[in-house]
Structure formats: structure tokens, C-alpha cells
Amino acid sequence: SACTSAGGPDAARLVRALGLLVVRVPGPVAHAFGADLGLRPGNDGFALTFDFPDEATYRAWDTDPEHERIRRELIVPLITGAHRVQLRLP
């Protein structure tokens, strides 16, 4: 999940940046992202998930130069931090 200071314009900009990432950098077979619904106090402001067919595809996607550029220029400036988890789905 990405921690944002608030929803609103920053969340909308984050959605646009992630949409650009999906279009420009191949790899994920499924994805979802969006601002927290605010149903429970203390949640982060934004969450995202990307599913990959295997670890090699994830690693190639994560180190892709265009991915790194989008992350550095468009995503990192909008977030206050991130919590990352990689897990293997059955």
C-alpha cells in the first residue's frame, strides 16, 4: 500500500500515474489500486496490488527503466511512504 497524506487531488494524480505504469510497462496479469474508502480509522490513504505470473516477471517489471522513471518522477513525490509485501498466491 502507498501511504498518502490525504485523498483528493493527490490520490487522483496517483491513479493517473499508476495507469500510465500499467500501459507502458508490461508484466502484471492483474492490478487494482485506489484511495482508501475510510471505513476504518488508521488505514493508509491508498492501496495497490499487482499480480505477476512468476517471480522473474516481477523482477523484470520492478527494474524496468520506464517503471523506475514513472516511480521516481510521478509516484514517489505523491506519497509519504510505502508498505510493500510480495507473496506467492496458490
Secondary structure, 3 states (H helix, E strand, C coil): CEECCCCHHHHHHHHHHHHHHHHHCCCCCEEEEEECCCCCCCCCCEEEEEECCCHHHHHHHHCCHHHHHHHHHHHHHHCCEECCCCCCCC
